[in-house]
Amino acid sequence: MKSLKTKLRVFITILVLVTNILATGITCWLYYRNSVSQNEQDASQLAAAYKLVVDSGMSGYRSKVETMARNSRLNQPGLSESETQGILSLTARSDGFNYYAIADSKGNTGKDGNIAQEEFFQEAAGGNTFIGSPQKSKQDGSLVLMIATPFGDGKVLYGEISYDEFSRIISNIKVGDEGYAFLVDQHTKTVVHPTKSAAENPVDYFALAKKDKSYQPIANVFQQIKDKKTGTGYSVYNGVKRLVAFIPLAGAEGWYLAVTTPVSQLMANLYNTLVINVVIGILIQIAATIITMIFAGKITKPIVDATGRIELLAQGDLATDLVVARGRDEVARLTKALDNTIRGLRTYINDISGVLQRVSENDLTAESTVAYQGDFVPMQQALTRILESLNQTFIGITQAALQVHSGSEEVALGAQNLAQNSAEQAGTVEQLTNSLKNVSEHVRNNADHALAMEKLSNETLGFVNKGSGQMEEMLQSMKDINSSSAQIMDIIKVINDIAAQTNILALNAAVEAARAGEAGKGFAVVADEVRSLASKSAQAAESTTSLIQNSIDSVKKGMTIADQTAQSLKEIVEKTNSVNELIQRITDASKEQARAVEELDSGMSQISSVTQTNSATAEESAAASEQLTSQSEMLKELMEKFKTREQKDPADQDASD
């Protein structure tokens, strides 16, 4: 995976490279076009300048022939043939010609036979001084040119000049190292060329072009000459591409001057310039690449640092500081915003962690001390509501625990009184039993004993009534304990609901953190901590529920025993009333004393059994009360571990209870 720095460097380098290539290419192309146009213009101007030289040379040869034709000595009447030839020969040598000759109107000459079919003769006979195309000399077979002019009476004076002599008119035309000039006649045949063979054996480029397309460029040039045009063209001669400038020459011949130069020679400076442009472009590219690498590093470094810091943030790192880029550009604003975000998250997480840490230490007085902003405000509000709900719940549980503790102490006290009364009742019953055993021995003292028994019976009735009242109070206390236990169960249910809501809140936070992706992993950790706390609260509520349920079961068992005891006391009251009636009957009817004593003995046996049962029930009730007191004490100690915002001092609560 390429880094932003690498991408930026590659992009800018490619952009600069493409721009550089386009600029260099366009510059070179424009320079090439201008150079080509300039070369063509220069070639045309050069051809025009050399045209004057060639015209001057050709005009000089024509003038010599014309001057010879106007020679007065040749026009003297009666001049012999030998004298004429002497004059012609002498003048020809001085003019640079091989010879001069005169042809009559029919083309007959004494030197070259009949030349009536020669073009130069026909043109001269027509009144023009004319230079003929190169041909083989009839004298020695060398390559020569014929220059003819009218000589009067239809005659023609002509001179033969060697090709080498005539070609001097272009021999001094040099264009650079390989440029030269050549002459083309009206039939597009090369008549004068630095290479003599080209004039001696002229090439038909039109025919060659039909066979070989490589000759088409030079054929096009000769076609323009044939069409009597002036300009430039390109040809390939001996495998070398050449620029040809052509211009018509003065005279009746219709010849053209062609100046040709190798394109490579003309483009030498262009090629050097192109190479220099390419080298400059390469140097510019290298410099731009170096500058790009330097500035790309400076531009991307803050972004790379910010990316690394975000990755650390995704891993839960809130402690590492970020180097904020200087300036006012977008990169500086990005790093500053990221630094503010990290600092804000660090503050929020530390605040939430501090609150949860105090809650984990059973301190429910913890409060958020940071001003949350934006979408974090609902999180702070939810945290505050959770703390308030926990405070209210634990305060309610504490108060209920104190009430259960107080009620259990009252139940224990009632059970102790019941046990004491049962013991006293057992003693009374035992005393009555002993008295009944002595009834038969103290019949004579029946009245006294009856009075004593009546007194004891009244006392017993009072004790029984007192025990019955205490039993009613104990039953009422047991009902109060049962009611308080039910309230505690409702409170614990509220705690379970709060724990479930907290767990749902934590799950929602985890979902939001998952949606946030890598940046939300920190919130996922907080959600897990909140969910863990909710789980612990649910476990504590479950343990408390178990303890309260045991207390309720014990209270129910105590109420059952108390109901049985109350029923027994009612029976005791009934039996005691029966005893009183029996005593009264004994007092009124001594005769029935024996039978009454037997019935009384039987009743006392039942009373003894009931008393024993009552005593056992009282002991069980006392044991249950002690267990309830112990469990309420455990619940009280458990709730005292939590420090709430409205918690009262335990001593003050006990005093108020």
C-alpha positions as CSV (number, residue, x, y, z in Angstrom):
1,M,0.0,0.0,0.0
2,K,1.5,3.3,-1.1
3,S,1.8,6.1,1.4
4,L,0.3,9.6,0.7
5,K,3.8,11.0,0.4
6,T,4.6,8.5,-2.3
7,K,1.4,9.0,-4.1
8,L,1.8,12.8,-4.0
9,R,5.4,12.6,-5.2
10,V,4.4,10.2,-8.0
11,F,1.5,12.3,-9.0
12,I,3.4,15.6,-9.0
13,T,6.4,14.0,-10.7
14,I,4.2,12.5,-13.4
15,L,2.3,15.9,-13.8
16,V,5.6,17.8,-14.1
17,L,7.0,15.1,-16.4
18,V,3.9,15.2,-18.7
19,T,3.9,19.0,-18.6
20,N,7.6,19.1,-19.3
21,I,7.3,16.6,-22.1
22,L,4.4,18.5,-23.6
23,A,6.2,21.9,-23.2
24,T,9.5,20.5,-24.6
25,G,7.6,18.6,-27.4
26,I,5.6,21.6,-28.4
27,T,8.6,23.9,-28.2
28,C,10.6,21.5,-30.3
29,W,7.8,21.0,-32.8
30,L,7.3,24.8,-33.1
31,Y,11.0,25.3,-33.5
32,Y,11.2,22.5,-36.0
33,R,8.3,24.0,-38.0
34,N,9.8,27.4,-37.8
35,S,13.2,26.0,-38.8
36,V,11.7,24.1,-41.7
37,S,9.8,27.2,-42.8
38,Q,12.9,29.4,-42.4
39,N,15.1,26.9,-44.2
40,E,12.7,26.8,-47.1
41,Q,12.5,30.6,-47.1
42,D,16.3,30.8,-46.9
43,A,16.7,28.3,-49.7
44,S,14.3,30.2,-51.9
45,Q,16.2,33.5,-51.2
46,L,19.5,31.7,-51.8
47,A,18.3,30.3,-55.1
48,A,17.1,33.8,-56.1
49,A,20.6,35.2,-55.3
50,Y,22.4,32.4,-57.2
51,K,20.0,32.9,-60.1
52,L,21.6,36.3,-60.6
53,V,25.0,34.7,-60.8
54,V,23.9,32.0,-63.2
55,D,21.9,34.4,-65.3
56,S,25.0,36.6,-65.4
57,G,27.2,33.7,-66.5
58,M,24.8,32.4,-69.2
59,S,24.2,36.0,-70.3
60,G,28.0,36.4,-70.7
61,Y,28.2,33.4,-73.0
62,R,25.2,34.6,-75.0
63,S,26.8,38.0,-75.3
64,K,30.0,36.5,-76.6
65,V,28.2,34.7,-79.3
66,E,26.0,37.7,-80.1
67,T,29.1,39.9,-80.2
68,M,30.7,37.5,-82.5
69,A,27.7,37.6,-84.8
70,R,27.9,41.4,-84.9
71,N,31.6,41.3,-85.7
72,S,32.1,43.7,-88.6
73,R,34.9,41.7,-90.0
74,L,32.6,38.8,-90.5
75,N,30.1,41.0,-92.3
76,Q,32.6,42.3,-94.9
77,P,31.6,41.5,-98.4
78,G,33.7,39.2,-100.4
79,L,35.2,37.6,-97.3
80,S,36.6,34.1,-98.2
81,E,35.7,30.9,-96.4
82,S,39.2,30.5,-95.0
83,E,39.3,34.1,-93.8
84,T,35.9,33.6,-92.1
85,Q,37.1,30.5,-90.4
86,G,40.3,32.2,-89.3
87,I,38.3,35.0,-87.7
88,L,35.9,32.5,-86.0
89,S,38.7,30.3,-84.7
90,L,40.8,33.2,-83.3
91,T,37.8,34.7,-81.6
92,A,36.5,31.3,-80.3
93,R,39.8,30.6,-78.5
94,S,39.8,34.0,-76.8
95,D,36.1,33.6,-75.8
96,G,36.7,30.1,-74.3
97,F,34.8,28.3,-77.0
98,N,36.1,25.3,-78.8
99,Y,35.0,26.9,-82.1
100,Y,32.5,29.1,-83.8
101,A,30.7,28.1,-86.9
102,I,28.1,29.5,-89.3
103,A,25.1,27.6,-90.6
104,D,23.0,28.7,-93.5
105,S,19.3,29.0,-93.4
106,K,18.9,25.3,-94.1
107,G,21.3,24.3,-91.4
108,N,24.2,23.4,-93.5
109,T,27.6,23.9,-92.0
110,G,31.1,23.2,-93.3
111,K,32.1,21.8,-90.0
112,D,29.2,19.8,-88.4
113,G,27.2,18.9,-91.4
114,N,23.5,19.7,-91.4
115,I,22.2,20.9,-88.0
116,A,18.7,21.9,-89.1
117,Q,17.1,19.4,-86.6
118,E,19.0,20.7,-83.6
119,E,17.0,22.7,-81.2
120,F,19.6,25.4,-80.7
121,F,19.5,26.0,-84.5
122,Q,15.8,26.2,-84.7
123,E,15.6,28.6,-81.8
124,A,18.3,30.8,-83.2
125,A,16.7,30.7,-86.7
126,G,13.6,31.9,-84.9
127,G,15.5,35.0,-83.7
128,N,16.6,33.9,-80.2
129,T,20.0,33.5,-78.8
130,F,19.8,30.0,-77.4
131,I,21.9,27.7,-75.3
132,G,21.3,24.1,-76.2
133,S,21.3,21.1,-73.9
134,P,24.6,19.1,-73.4
135,Q,25.3,16.7,-76.3
136,K,28.2,14.7,-77.7
137,S,30.6,16.7,-79.8
138,K,30.7,15.6,-83.4
139,Q,34.4,16.5,-83.4
140,D,35.8,14.4,-80.6
141,G,32.7,13.0,-78.8
142,S,33.2,15.0,-75.6
143,L,30.3,16.6,-73.8
144,V,29.7,20.0,-75.1
145,L,27.0,22.7,-75.3
146,M,25.9,24.7,-78.3
147,I,25.1,28.4,-78.1
148,A,23.5,29.9,-81.2
149,T,22.3,33.3,-82.3
150,P,20.8,34.8,-85.5
151,F,23.4,35.9,-88.1
152,G,21.2,37.6,-90.7
153,D,19.6,36.3,-93.8
154,G,18.4,33.2,-92.0
155,K,21.9,32.2,-91.1
156,V,22.8,31.1,-87.6
157,L,26.1,31.6,-85.8
158,Y,26.8,29.1,-83.1
159,G,29.7,28.2,-80.9
160,E,30.7,24.9,-79.2
161,I,31.8,25.2,-75.6
162,S,33.0,22.3,-73.5
163,Y,30.8,21.2,-70.6
164,D,33.6,21.7,-68.2
165,E,34.0,25.3,-69.2
166,F,30.3,26.0,-69.1
167,S,29.7,24.3,-65.8
168,R,32.0,26.8,-64.1
169,I,28.9,29.1,-63.8
170,I,27.7,26.8,-61.0
171,S,31.0,25.4,-59.7
172,N,31.4,28.1,-57.2
173,I,27.9,27.7,-55.8
174,K,28.3,25.9,-52.5
175,V,25.7,25.6,-49.7
176,G,27.5,24.3,-46.6
177,D,29.5,21.2,-47.0
178,E,27.2,19.2,-49.2
179,G,24.9,21.7,-50.8
180,Y,25.2,22.5,-54.5
181,A,23.4,23.9,-57.5
182,F,22.4,22.2,-60.8
183,L,20.5,23.3,-63.9
184,V,17.4,21.7,-65.5
185,D,16.3,22.4,-69.0
186,Q,12.7,23.0,-70.2
187,H,12.3,19.2,-70.7
188,T,13.2,18.6,-67.0
189,K,16.5,17.0,-67.9
190,T,19.6,17.8,-65.9
191,V,21.8,19.9,-68.1
192,V,24.5,21.1,-65.6
193,H,25.4,19.2,-62.5
194,P,28.5,19.1,-60.2
195,T,28.5,15.4,-61.1
196,K,29.2,15.4,-64.8
197,S,27.6,12.0,-65.4
198,A,24.3,13.3,-64.1
199,A,24.3,15.7,-67.1
200,E,25.8,13.2,-69.5
201,N,23.2,10.6,-68.7
202,P,20.2,12.5,-67.4
203,V,17.7,10.4,-65.4
204,D,13.9,10.3,-66.2
205,Y,12.6,10.5,-62.6
206,F,9.0,10.3,-63.7
207,A,9.6,6.9,-65.2
208,L,11.6,5.8,-62.1
209,A,8.8,7.0,-59.8
210,K,6.4,4.8,-61.5
211,K,8.6,1.8,-60.8
212,D,10.0,2.8,-57.4
213,K,7.9,5.0,-55.0
214,S,11.1,6.2,-53.3
215,Y,11.7,8.5,-56.4
216,Q,8.3,10.1,-56.0
217,P,9.6,13.1,-53.9
218,I,12.2,14.1,-56.6
219,A,9.7,13.4,-59.3
220,N,7.3,15.9,-57.6
221,V,10.0,18.5,-57.6
222,F,10.7,18.0,-61.3
223,Q,6.9,18.1,-61.9
224,Q,6.7,21.6,-60.4
225,I,9.6,22.6,-62.6
226,K,7.8,21.2,-65.6
227,D,4.7,23.2,-64.5
228,K,6.9,26.4,-64.5
229,K,6.5,26.9,-60.7
230,T,8.9,28.5,-58.3
231,G,9.4,27.2,-54.8
232,T,10.9,24.5,-52.7
233,G,10.5,20.8,-52.4
234,Y,12.0,17.7,-50.9
235,S,13.7,14.9,-52.7
236,V,15.8,11.8,-51.9
237,Y,19.0,11.6,-53.9
238,N,21.5,8.8,-53.3
239,G,19.6,7.9,-50.1
240,V,19.9,11.4,-48.7
241,K,16.9,13.6,-48.1
242,R,17.5,17.0,-49.6
243,L,15.7,20.4,-49.7
244,V,15.5,21.7,-53.3
245,A,14.8,25.3,-54.1
246,F,14.1,26.0,-57.8
247,I,13.7,29.2,-59.8
248,P,13.5,29.9,-63.5
249,L,16.5,31.4,-65.3
250,A,16.4,34.3,-67.8
251,G,16.6,33.4,-71.4
252,A,14.7,31.6,-74.1
253,E,15.9,28.2,-72.9
254,G,13.4,27.9,-70.1
255,W,16.0,26.5,-67.8
256,Y,15.7,26.3,-64.0
257,L,18.3,26.8,-61.4
258,A,17.9,24.2,-58.5
259,V,19.8,24.6,-55.3
260,T,19.8,21.5,-53.1
261,T,21.0,21.0,-49.6
262,P,20.9,17.9,-47.3
263,V,18.1,18.3,-44.7
264,S,20.5,16.9,-42.1
265,Q,22.9,19.8,-42.8
266,L,20.1,22.4,-42.5
267,M,18.7,20.7,-39.4
268,A,22.1,20.4,-37.6
269,N,21.5,23.5,-35.6
270,L,17.9,22.4,-35.0
271,Y,19.0,19.0,-33.8
272,N,21.5,20.7,-31.4
273,T,18.8,23.0,-30.2
274,L,16.4,20.1,-29.7
275,V,19.0,18.2,-27.8
276,I,19.6,21.2,-25.6
277,N,15.9,21.6,-25.0
278,V,15.6,17.9,-24.1
279,V,18.6,18.2,-21.7
280,I,17.1,21.3,-20.2
281,G,13.8,19.5,-19.8
282,I,15.5,16.6,-18.1
283,L,17.3,19.0,-15.7
284,I,14.0,20.8,-15.0
285,Q,12.4,17.4,-14.4
286,I,15.2,16.4,-12.0
287,A,15.0,19.7,-10.2
288,A,11.2,19.5,-10.0
289,T,11.4,15.9,-8.8
290,I,13.8,16.9,-6.0
291,I,11.6,19.9,-5.0
292,T,8.5,17.7,-5.2
293,M,10.1,15.1,-2.9
294,I,11.1,17.9,-0.4
295,F,7.7,19.7,-0.4
296,A,5.7,16.4,-0.5
297,G,7.5,15.4,2.7
298,K,6.7,18.7,4.3
299,I,3.0,18.6,3.2
300,T,2.4,15.0,4.0
301,K,4.3,14.7,7.3
302,P,1.5,16.3,9.4
303,I,-1.1,14.1,7.6
304,V,1.1,11.0,8.3
305,D,1.5,12.0,11.9
306,A,-2.3,12.6,12.2
307,T,-3.0,9.2,10.6
308,G,-0.6,7.4,13.0
309,R,-2.3,9.2,15.9
310,I,-5.7,8.1,14.7
311,E,-4.5,4.5,14.5
312,L,-3.2,4.8,18.1
313,L,-6.6,6.3,19.1
314,A,-8.3,3.3,17.4
315,Q,-6.1,1.1,19.6
316,G,-7.4,2.9,22.7
317,D,-4.4,5.3,23.2
318,L,-5.6,8.6,24.6
319,A,-2.3,9.6,26.3
320,T,0.0,10.2,23.4
321,D,0.2,13.9,22.3
322,L,-0.1,15.0,18.7
323,V,2.3,17.5,17.1
324,V,0.0,20.2,15.7
325,A,1.1,21.6,12.3
326,R,1.8,25.3,12.1
327,G,-0.1,27.6,9.8
328,R,-3.7,28.3,8.8
329,D,-4.1,25.8,6.0
330,E,-6.4,22.8,6.0
331,V,-3.6,20.5,7.2
332,A,-3.0,22.7,10.3
333,R,-6.7,22.9,10.9
334,L,-7.0,19.1,10.6
335,T,-4.2,18.4,13.1
336,K,-5.5,21.0,15.5
337,A,-9.1,19.6,15.3
338,L,-7.7,16.0,15.8
339,D,-5.7,17.2,18.8
340,N,-8.8,18.9,20.3
341,T,-10.8,15.7,19.7
342,I,-8.3,13.5,21.4
343,R,-8.0,15.9,24.3
344,G,-11.8,16.0,24.6
345,L,-12.1,12.2,24.4
346,R,-9.3,11.9,27.0
347,T,-11.2,14.3,29.3
348,Y,-14.5,12.4,28.9
349,I,-13.0,9.0,29.3
350,N,-11.1,10.1,32.4
351,D,-14.2,11.6,33.9
352,I,-16.3,8.5,33.2
353,S,-13.5,6.2,34.5
354,G,-13.3,8.3,37.7
355,V,-17.0,8.1,38.3
356,L,-17.1,4.3,37.6
357,Q,-14.0,3.8,39.8
358,R,-15.7,5.5,42.8
359,V,-18.9,3.4,42.1
360,S,-16.8,0.2,42.0
361,E,-15.5,1.3,45.5
362,N,-19.1,1.5,46.7
363,D,-19.1,5.3,46.6
364,L,-22.4,6.4,45.0
365,T,-21.8,10.1,45.7
366,A,-19.5,10.4,42.6
367,E,-20.5,13.1,40.1
368,S,-19.4,14.1,36.6
369,T,-17.3,17.3,36.8
370,V,-16.7,17.9,33.1
371,A,-18.8,20.0,30.8
372,Y,-19.7,17.6,27.9
373,Q,-20.3,18.9,24.4
374,G,-22.3,17.9,21.4
375,D,-23.4,14.3,21.1
376,F,-21.6,13.5,24.3
377,V,-24.1,15.4,26.4
378,P,-26.7,12.5,26.4
379,M,-24.0,10.2,27.6
380,Q,-23.3,12.5,30.6
381,Q,-27.0,12.8,31.2
382,A,-27.4,9.0,31.1
383,L,-24.5,8.6,33.6
384,T,-26.1,11.1,35.9
385,R,-29.5,9.3,35.8
386,I,-27.8,6.0,36.5
387,L,-26.1,7.4,39.6
388,E,-29.3,9.0,40.8
389,S,-31.2,5.8,40.2
390,L,-28.6,3.8,42.1
391,N,-28.6,6.3,44.9
392,Q,-32.4,6.2,45.3
393,T,-32.4,2.4,45.0
394,F,-29.7,1.8,47.6
395,I,-31.3,4.4,50.0
396,G,-34.6,2.5,49.7
397,I,-32.9,-0.8,50.3
398,T,-31.0,0.6,53.3
399,Q,-34.2,1.9,54.9
400,A,-36.0,-1.4,54.2
401,A,-33.1,-3.3,55.8
402,L,-33.3,-1.1,58.9
403,Q,-37.0,-1.7,59.1
404,V,-36.5,-5.5,58.7
405,H,-33.8,-5.3,61.4
406,S,-36.0,-3.4,63.8
407,G,-39.0,-5.8,63.1
408,S,-36.8,-8.9,63.6
409,E,-35.6,-7.5,67.0
410,E,-39.3,-7.1,68.1
411,V,-40.1,-10.6,66.9
412,A,-37.1,-11.9,68.9
413,L,-38.2,-10.0,72.0
414,G,-41.8,-11.4,71.6
415,A,-40.5,-14.9,71.2
416,Q,-38.4,-14.6,74.3
417,N,-41.4,-13.3,76.3
418,L,-43.5,-16.2,74.9
419,A,-40.8,-18.7,75.9
420,Q,-40.7,-17.1,79.4
421,N,-44.5,-17.2,79.8
422,S,-44.5,-20.8,78.5
423,A,-42.0,-21.7,81.2
424,E,-44.1,-20.0,83.8
425,Q,-47.2,-21.7,82.6
426,A,-45.4,-25.1,82.6
427,G,-44.5,-24.4,86.3
428,T,-48.0,-23.5,87.1
429,V,-49.3,-26.6,85.3
430,E,-46.8,-28.7,87.2
431,Q,-48.0,-27.1,90.5
432,L,-51.6,-27.9,89.6
433,T,-50.6,-31.4,88.8
434,N,-49.0,-31.8,92.2
435,S,-52.0,-30.3,93.8
436,L,-54.3,-32.7,92.1
437,K,-52.2,-35.6,93.3
438,N,-52.8,-34.4,96.9
439,V,-56.5,-33.8,96.4
440,S,-57.4,-37.2,97.5
441,E,-55.3,-36.8,100.6
442,H,-56.7,-33.4,101.3
443,V,-60.4,-33.9,100.7
444,R,-61.1,-32.5,104.1
445,N,-59.4,-29.3,103.0
446,N,-61.3,-29.3,99.8
447,A,-62.8,-25.9,100.3
448,D,-59.5,-24.3,101.1
449,H,-57.9,-26.1,98.2
450,A,-60.8,-25.1,96.0
451,L,-60.3,-21.5,96.9
452,A,-56.6,-21.8,96.3
453,M,-57.3,-23.6,93.0
454,E,-59.7,-20.8,92.0
455,K,-57.1,-18.2,92.8
456,L,-54.5,-20.1,90.9
457,S,-56.9,-20.7,88.1
458,N,-57.6,-16.9,87.9
459,E,-53.9,-16.3,87.9
460,T,-53.5,-18.9,85.2
461,L,-56.3,-17.3,83.2
462,G,-54.5,-13.9,83.5
463,F,-51.3,-15.4,82.4
464,V,-53.0,-17.2,79.5
465,N,-54.8,-14.0,78.4
466,K,-51.5,-12.1,78.7
467,G,-49.8,-14.8,76.6
468,S,-52.6,-14.7,74.1
469,G,-52.2,-10.9,73.8
470,Q,-48.5,-11.2,73.4
471,M,-49.0,-13.9,70.8
472,E,-51.3,-11.5,68.9
473,E,-48.6,-8.8,69.0
474,M,-46.0,-11.4,67.8
475,L,-48.4,-12.3,64.9
476,Q,-48.8,-8.6,64.0
477,S,-45.0,-8.2,64.1
478,M,-44.6,-11.2,61.8
479,K,-47.1,-9.7,59.4
480,D,-45.1,-6.4,59.5
481,I,-41.9,-8.3,58.7
482,N,-43.6,-10.1,55.9
483,S,-44.9,-6.8,54.5
484,S,-41.4,-5.2,54.7
485,S,-39.9,-8.2,53.0
486,A,-42.4,-7.8,50.2
487,Q,-41.4,-4.1,49.9
488,I,-37.7,-5.2,49.8
489,M,-38.6,-7.7,47.0
490,D,-40.2,-4.8,45.0
491,I,-37.1,-2.6,45.6
492,I,-34.8,-5.5,44.4
493,K,-37.0,-5.9,41.4
494,V,-36.4,-2.2,40.6
495,I,-32.7,-2.8,41.0
496,N,-32.9,-5.7,38.5
497,D,-34.8,-3.4,36.1
498,I,-32.2,-0.7,36.5
499,A,-29.4,-3.3,35.9
500,A,-31.2,-4.5,32.8
501,Q,-31.7,-0.9,31.5
502,T,-28.0,-0.2,32.3
503,N,-27.1,-3.4,30.4
504,I,-29.3,-2.2,27.4
505,L,-27.6,1.2,27.6
506,A,-24.2,-0.5,27.5
507,L,-25.2,-2.6,24.5
508,N,-26.5,0.5,22.7
509,A,-23.2,2.2,23.4
510,A,-21.3,-0.8,22.1
511,V,-23.5,-0.8,18.9
512,E,-22.7,2.9,18.4
513,A,-19.1,2.2,19.0
514,A,-19.1,-0.5,16.4
515,R,-20.8,1.8,13.9
516,A,-18.1,4.3,14.6
517,G,-15.5,1.7,13.6
518,E,-11.9,2.0,14.7
519,A,-12.6,5.4,16.3
520,G,-15.3,3.9,18.6
521,K,-13.2,1.2,20.2
522,G,-12.7,3.4,23.3
523,F,-16.4,3.7,23.7
524,A,-16.8,0.0,23.4
525,V,-14.4,-0.4,26.4
526,V,-16.5,2.0,28.4
527,A,-19.7,0.1,27.4
528,D,-18.1,-3.2,28.6
529,E,-17.3,-1.6,32.0
530,V,-20.9,-0.3,32.3
531,R,-22.3,-3.6,31.4
532,S,-19.9,-5.3,33.9
533,L,-21.2,-3.0,36.6
534,A,-24.8,-3.7,35.6
535,S,-24.0,-7.4,35.9
536,K,-22.5,-7.0,39.3
537,S,-25.6,-5.0,40.4
538,A,-27.8,-7.8,39.2
539,Q,-25.8,-10.4,41.0
540,A,-25.9,-8.3,44.3
541,A,-29.7,-7.9,43.8
542,E,-30.0,-11.7,43.3
543,S,-28.0,-12.4,46.5
544,T,-30.1,-9.9,48.4
545,T,-33.3,-11.5,46.9
546,S,-32.1,-14.9,48.2
547,L,-31.5,-13.5,51.7
548,I,-34.9,-11.8,51.8
549,Q,-36.6,-14.9,50.5
550,N,-35.0,-16.9,53.3
551,S,-36.2,-14.3,55.8
552,I,-39.7,-14.4,54.3
553,D,-39.7,-18.2,54.5
554,S,-38.6,-18.0,58.2
555,V,-41.3,-15.4,58.9
556,K,-43.9,-17.6,57.3
557,K,-42.7,-20.5,59.4
558,G,-42.8,-18.3,62.5
559,M,-46.3,-17.2,61.7
560,T,-47.4,-20.8,61.3
561,I,-45.9,-21.6,64.7
562,A,-47.4,-18.5,66.2
563,D,-50.8,-19.4,64.8
564,Q,-50.5,-22.8,66.3
565,T,-49.4,-21.3,69.6
566,A,-52.4,-18.8,69.6
567,Q,-54.7,-21.7,68.9
568,S,-53.2,-23.6,71.9
569,L,-53.6,-20.5,74.1
570,K,-57.2,-20.3,73.1
571,E,-57.6,-23.9,74.1
572,I,-55.8,-23.1,77.3
573,V,-58.2,-20.3,78.0
574,E,-61.1,-22.6,77.3
575,K,-59.7,-25.2,79.6
576,T,-58.9,-22.7,82.2
577,N,-62.5,-21.6,82.1
578,S,-63.5,-25.2,82.5
579,V,-61.2,-25.5,85.4
580,N,-62.9,-22.5,87.0
581,E,-66.2,-24.0,86.5
582,L,-65.0,-27.3,88.0
583,I,-63.6,-25.4,91.0
584,Q,-66.9,-23.7,91.5
585,R,-68.6,-27.0,91.2
586,I,-66.2,-28.5,93.6
587,T,-67.0,-25.7,96.0
588,D,-70.7,-26.2,95.5
589,A,-70.7,-30.0,95.2
590,S,-68.1,-31.8,97.2
591,K,-69.7,-35.1,96.4
592,E,-68.6,-34.8,92.8
593,Q,-65.1,-33.9,93.9
594,A,-63.6,-37.3,93.1
595,R,-65.0,-37.3,89.6
596,A,-64.1,-33.7,89.1
597,V,-60.6,-34.4,90.3
598,E,-60.3,-37.2,87.7
599,E,-61.5,-34.9,85.0
600,L,-59.3,-32.2,86.3
601,D,-56.3,-34.5,86.2
602,S,-57.2,-35.4,82.6
603,G,-57.5,-31.8,81.7
604,M,-54.3,-31.0,83.5
605,S,-52.6,-33.7,81.4
606,Q,-53.8,-32.0,78.3
607,I,-52.7,-28.6,79.6
608,S,-49.3,-30.1,80.3
609,S,-49.1,-31.4,76.8
610,V,-50.3,-28.1,75.3
611,T,-47.8,-26.3,77.6
612,Q,-45.0,-28.5,76.3
613,T,-46.1,-27.9,72.8
614,N,-46.3,-24.1,73.5
615,S,-42.9,-24.2,75.0
616,A,-41.4,-26.0,72.0
617,T,-43.2,-23.6,69.6
618,A,-41.8,-20.6,71.6
619,E,-38.3,-22.0,71.3
620,E,-38.7,-22.5,67.5
621,S,-40.1,-19.0,67.2
622,A,-37.2,-17.6,69.1
623,A,-34.7,-19.5,66.9
624,A,-36.5,-18.2,63.7
625,S,-36.4,-14.7,65.1
626,E,-32.7,-15.0,65.9
627,Q,-32.1,-16.2,62.3
628,L,-34.2,-13.3,60.9
629,T,-32.3,-10.9,63.0
630,S,-29.0,-12.3,61.8
631,Q,-30.0,-12.1,58.1
632,S,-31.3,-8.5,58.6
633,E,-28.0,-7.6,60.3
634,M,-26.1,-9.1,57.3
635,L,-28.3,-7.0,54.9
636,K,-27.8,-3.9,57.0
637,E,-24.0,-4.4,56.9
638,L,-24.0,-5.1,53.2
639,M,-26.0,-1.8,52.5
640,E,-23.7,0.1,54.9
641,K,-20.8,-0.6,52.5
642,F,-22.5,1.7,49.9
643,K,-22.0,5.5,50.4
644,T,-25.0,7.3,49.0
645,R,-25.7,11.0,48.6
646,E,-28.6,11.1,51.1
647,Q,-27.3,8.4,53.5
648,K,-27.9,9.0,57.2
649,D,-25.7,8.0,60.0
650,P,-26.6,4.5,61.1
651,A,-26.7,5.6,64.7
652,D,-29.2,8.3,63.9
653,Q,-31.3,5.9,62.0
654,D,-31.3,3.4,64.9
655,A,-32.3,6.2,67.3
656,S,-35.1,7.3,65.0
657,D,-36.4,3.8,64.7
